[in-house]
């Protein structure tokens, strides 16, 4: 449970953006993978771009402490709902 809470906290840190309301910064797949690795320390196992209801979705499989998780974010860094 504690690991899940920490993982959710890391996701929220990645998603937090302080950008002007009208204009959001968009990251490439490689830039977002680098941000996830640097902020969480997780190993990136795979990264791909998928098309969803909200447009492009970046999908990452990451491994941290022996556990594999899937993280999905939008190109602006916000989490997929």
N, C-alpha and C positions, 0 to 999 in steps of 0.2 A: 504494500500500500504506500509506503514511504517513497519507494522508487517511482511509482506512478505519479505521486504528487510532485516529486522533483522533476520528472520528465515533463509534466504539464507546465510547471513553472518555467522550464527552459523554453518550451514552445511559446509561452506568453512573452518572454523576453525577446525572442526572435521576431514576434509579430508586432511588438510595440514600435511605432514609427512616429516621429515628430516632424511632419511634413506639412506644407501649406495645404489648406483645405481643397483648393482647386486643382492642384498639381501634385501627383504622387510619383515617387521615384520607382522605377521598375528595374528589377535585377534580372540578369541572365541566369540560366540554369547553373552555370559554373560559379557565378558570384554568390548565389543563394546557397549552394553546396558548401562553399568556403565559409560563409557566415555561420551555417549550422555547425560545421566542424569546429570553428574557432570558439563559438559561444557555448557549445555543449560538450566538446571533447569527444563526440561520437565519431565512429568510423563510418564513412559513407560507403555503403555496399553497392547501391545502384541509384541512378537518377534518371527520370524521364519526364517528358511533357505530355500531359493528357488534355483532352478537350472536355470540359464540363459545362454545367449550366451557367456558371459564372465566367466562362471563357477559359483561357489557358490555366492549367493547374500543374504546379511542379510537385512531383511525387518522389520522395526519397525513402529508401530503405537504409536504416542506420543501425549500427551495433554499438552498444555501450554496456560494459560489465557483463558480456556474454548474452545479452538479450537483444533481439532484433525487433525493431519497431518501424512503422510506416508513418512518415510525416508528410502532410499535404499542405502546401501553401500557395497563395496566389503570387504572381510576379511582383506585386508591391510589398510582399512580406507578410500580409495578413493571413490568418489561418482560414482554411476552407470550412465553411459551416454546413 
